[in-house]
């Protein structure tokens, strides 16, 4: 009875479910936040450029904000494009990857020789 009082109760979770939850709850919203932030910086630069048309120094700052916003948007679109290319190359369709279960369902690979039909 005394042993039960002094032992710690630990809840074990698998690494896959932990990574899945981190991805779903932290990484995906963070990606959307960064994309929205890049868009907001770009639009702020456009607004700053238009409103300060007479002041060359503030126009330059507005241009800088627009450039950094475009760089951020380009990086985020590049990440999504690379991910899409990898998934399409491996012929992975939505629903074939189940991170919660830690399972990946792939279509069977049947190579042909010669590689091109002539």
Buried (B, 14 or more C-beta within 10 A) or exposed (E): EEEEEEEEEEEEEEEBEEEBEEEEEEEEEEBEEBBEEBBEBBEBBBEBBEEBEEEEEBBEBBBBBBEBBBEBBEEBEEEEEEEEEEBEEEEBEEEBBEBEEEEEEEEEEEEEEEEEEE
